[in-house]
Amino acid sequence: MNSISSFAELATHLKDVNIRRRMVVANAVDNHTLEAVFKAVDLGLIEAFLIGDVASIESPELFEHNPSPYIHIIDIPEVHEATIEAVRMVKSGEADILMKGLVNTDVLLRAILDKEKGILPAGNVLTYNAALEIPNYHKLLFFSDPVVIPSPNLYQRTAMIKYAIQTAYKFGITKPKIAMIHATEVANPKIHYMQDYLDIMQMWREGEFGDVIMDGPLDIFLALDKERGSIKKVQTPVLGDTDIAIFPNFESANIFYKGLALFAGAQMGGLLQGTTNPVVLTSRSESIDSKFYSIAMACVLS
Amino acid sequence: MNSISSFAELATHLKDVNIRRRMVVANAVDNHTLEAVFKAVDLGLIEAFLIGDVASIESPELFEHNPSPYIHIIDIPEVHEATIEAVRMVKSGEADILMKGLVNTDVLLRAILDKEKGILPAGNVLTYNAALEIPNYHKLLFFSDPVVIPSPNLYQRTAMIKYAIQTAYKFGITKPKIAMIHATEVANPKIHYMQDYLDIMQMWREGEFGDVIMDGPLDIFLALDKERGSIKKVQTPVLGDTDIAIFPNFESANIFYKGLALFAGAQMGGLLQGTTNPVVLTSRSESIDSKFYSIAMACVLS
C-alpha cells in the first residue's frame, strides 16, 4: 500500500478496499451531518444507522434525494436516550463507528465514558487525533490534541503519540516522523511541557514508540519547512517533513488549525481515540467536507 | 489620520510624516539586517548608527552600493562591548531606537535589563508586541507575545494589553477591538489562563483599559472570521474584526504566526515593549521585509 497523502487519496483508497463499515449516528438531524453521511453512503464507505428525533430533522427532503438501502432511521425522540442507544450498538458490535450529530458533546462524552455501558476501556486515555490537509504542505499532517485534553501530562501525551502512530500506520506511512512542537527548539526544563518532551525523547531512544523518527522541542519552521527551518542551522531528522505534530496543549493545537483553516484553506478530519471504536466528533461549525473526511478516517481505522 | 491597515500604508505614512529617527544597531554585520536598515535609510525613515565588528561584515560591498550621509559606522570589534555601547546611546538620548544585529539575544537582553545602564524602567514588564499582515484579513492584526514571556501572569498580561493598545493608537486605530484567544469561548476557570481572562474582562468593564472593546475567551473563528464565527451563534462585539489578539502563552502565539507565515503568506513586524525606547529584535531567520517592517513599527512608536 502506498501512503495516503491527501483526503482525495483517502477516499479513493476506501473505494478500492470496498468494505462498508456500519456507522451509528446520535441524532443526525442537521444538514451538515446528514450530507456528510449520505456522501459516505453513496461512495460505499458506510451503512448508516441514524438514531434520533426524526421530527426535528432540518430538511426531510434530503432523504427523498438520497434513497438508499444502506440508510436506516431509528426514531428515538429523546436525544439523551438516542445517544445511549447509539453507544450500546457500538458496544454490542452492531456498529463499527460512532458519530455525533446534534447532541451536546457533554452528553455524548458521558455515554462514552460510562463505566458499565460506555466504550472507553479502563486505563485508556481519551484524546483527539486529527489530520490536516494544508495546501502547499506535501502530505497530510496528523496532530493532537485540539479539543479534549487541555494540558496533557506525560502519561496522556505518551498515549496521544501512540494513537497518532497507529493512525499513521493505517494511512500507509511506514516510518512516521513525529515533531513535538513548542515556541523554540531550545529545550529548557523550566518552561512548561519541556521536561515531558525531554522524557519522551528518552523513551523514544529506548524503543518505547517502535520504529519511528521523533524530535522535539521543535518550532513550526523546523517541523514543517525545509527552507525556513534550515536557516536556523539546527540538525533534526524531521526537518520540514513531519507526519505527526504533537502540540504542547489544546489551545495551541486549536489555534494552529483554525488559523490555517481560515487563511490557508486547510481542511481537517478528526476522531476521538482511546475508545474501542472510532468516534466521529466534529463541532457544528465544521464544514460538510470536514465531517466527511472524519468519517473516512474512521473507516480506515476500524 | 486614517488608520494604517497594512505595512505598505505604514511605509507611506512614515514617508509623509518625514521625520528621521536615529537608530543604533548592535553588530549589524549580516546581510538581512543591513539590507533592511539601508531600505529604511533610503526611504528617509532613519539615520543609522552601526556599532560592531566591522571586520566581520558579511558583504562589505553593500556599503558601496548604499552610500549615504545617514549611515555611520562605529567599529567596536567585541560584540558584548558594542551591545553595551548601543544601549548607552539610547539611554543617553543619542539614539531613539535600538536594533539587534548579529548578537545573541541573551547578551542584548542582559544589556537592556541592567539596572544601572539598561533601558527597562523598574516595574515595567518586558514583552513582545507584533503586527501581522495576513492576506485575506482586512487589516493588520497586532498580537502578543510570541517570544518573551512563556506563561504570562495577570500582571504581565495586563501590561501586554496596555502596550498593544498604545501601539494600535499610534497606528490610528481609535477604538481597538481586543480578543483574548483560547481553544474555546466557553470560560472555565479550571482551564489555565481562563480565570485571568475573566479578571481582565472585569477590569475592562471597570474602565482599566480606557475606550476599547474587549472580549474573551474567544476562539480564532470568532475573533477573525465573521462567517465561521457566526455559525457558533455566540454574541461578541469583536466578531471577525479583531485588532489585537492576546494569546494564552508564547507557544500558541508563536505557532499561530509561524503557521500563517509558512502557509498563508503572512508577514510580521515586531518590537520589544516596556523599554524606554522601541527595540527591534528579530531572529536571524526573519526575512529582510520582516526586519524592515519592524524598523518601521519602531519609527511610528518613537
Boltz contact constraints between the chains, C-beta under 6 A:
constraints:
  - contact:
      token1: [A, 134]
      token2: [B, 263]
      max_distance: 6.0
  - contact:
      token1: [A, 136]
      token2: [B, 263]
      max_distance: 6.0
  - contact:
      token1: [A, 150]
      token2: [B, 191]
      max_distance: 6.0
  - contact:
      token1: [A, 151]
      token2: [B, 192]
      max_distance: 6.0
  - contact:
      token1: [A, 182]
      token2: [B, 251]
      max_distance: 6.0
  - contact:
      token1: [A, 183]
      token2: [B, 250]
      max_distance: 6.0
  - contact:
      token1: [A, 183]
      token2: [B, 251]
      max_distance: 6.0
  - contact:
      token1: [A, 183]
      token2: [B, 254]
      max_distance: 6.0
  - contact:
      token1: [A, 191]
      token2: [B, 150]
      max_distance: 6.0
  - contact:
      token1: [A, 192]
      token2: [B, 151]
      max_distance: 6.0
  - contact:
      token1: [A, 220]
      token2: [B, 255]
      max_distance: 6.0
  - contact:
      token1: [A, 220]
      token2: [B, 258]
      max_distance: 6.0
  - contact:
      token1: [A, 220]
      token2: [B, 259]
      max_distance: 6.0
  - contact:
      token1: [A, 221]
      token2: [B, 258]
      max_distance: 6.0
  - contact:
      token1: [A, 224]
      token2: [B, 262]
      max_distance: 6.0
  - contact:
      token1: [A, 225]
      token2: [B, 262]
      max_distance: 6.0
  - contact:
      token1: [A, 231]
      token2: [B, 285]
      max_distance: 6.0
  - contact:
      token1: [A, 232]
      token2: [B, 285]
      max_distance: 6.0
  - contact:
      token1: [A, 248]
      token2: [B, 251]
      max_distance: 6.0
  - contact:
      token1: [A, 250]
      token2: [B, 183]
      max_distance: 6.0
  - contact:
      token1: [A, 251]
      token2: [B, 182]
      max_distance: 6.0
  - contact:
      token1: [A, 251]
      token2: [B, 183]
      max_distance: 6.0
  - contact:
      token1: [A, 251]
      token2: [B, 248]
      max_distance: 6.0
  - contact:
      token1: [A, 251]
      token2: [B, 252]
      max_distance: 6.0
  - contact:
      token1: [A, 252]
      token2: [B, 251]
      max_distance: 6.0
  - contact:
      token1: [A, 252]
      token2: [B, 252]
      max_distance: 6.0
  - contact:
      token1: [A, 252]
      token2: [B, 255]
      max_distance: 6.0
  - contact:
      token1: [A, 254]
      token2: [B, 183]
      max_distance: 6.0
  - contact:
      token1: [A, 255]
      token2: [B, 220]
      max_distance: 6.0
  - contact:
      token1: [A, 255]
      token2: [B, 252]
      max_distance: 6.0
  - contact:
      token1: [A, 255]
      token2: [B, 256]
      max_distance: 6.0
  - contact:
      token1: [A, 256]
      token2: [B, 255]
      max_distance: 6.0
  - contact:
      token1: [A, 256]
      token2: [B, 259]
      max_distance: 6.0
  - contact:
      token1: [A, 258]
      token2: [B, 220]
      max_distance: 6.0
  - contact:
      token1: [A, 258]
      token2: [B, 221]
      max_distance: 6.0
  - contact:
      token1: [A, 259]
      token2: [B, 220]
      max_distance: 6.0
  - contact:
      token1: [A, 259]
      token2: [B, 256]
      max_distance: 6.0
  - contact:
      token1: [A, 259]
      token2: [B, 259]
      max_distance: 6.0
  - contact:
      token1: [A, 259]
      token2: [B, 260]
      max_distance: 6.0
  - contact:
      token1: [A, 260]
      token2: [B, 259]
      max_distance: 6.0
  - contact:
      token1: [A, 260]
      token2: [B, 263]
      max_distance: 6.0
  - contact:
      token1: [A, 262]
      token2: [B, 224]
      max_distance: 6.0
  - contact:
      token1: [A, 262]
      token2: [B, 225]
      max_distance: 6.0
  - contact:
      token1: [A, 263]
      token2: [B, 134]
      max_distance: 6.0
  - contact:
      token1: [A, 263]
      token2: [B, 136]
      max_distance: 6.0
  - contact:
      token1: [A, 263]
      token2: [B, 260]
      max_distance: 6.0
  - contact:
      token1: [A, 263]
      token2: [B, 264]
      max_distance: 6.0
  - contact:
      token1: [A, 264]
      token2: [B, 263]
      max_distance: 6.0
  - contact:
      token1: [A, 264]
      token2: [B, 264]
      max_distance: 6.0
  - contact:
      token1: [A, 285]
      token2: [B, 231]
      max_distance: 6.0
  - contact:
      token1: [A, 285]
      token2: [B, 232]
      max_distance: 6.0
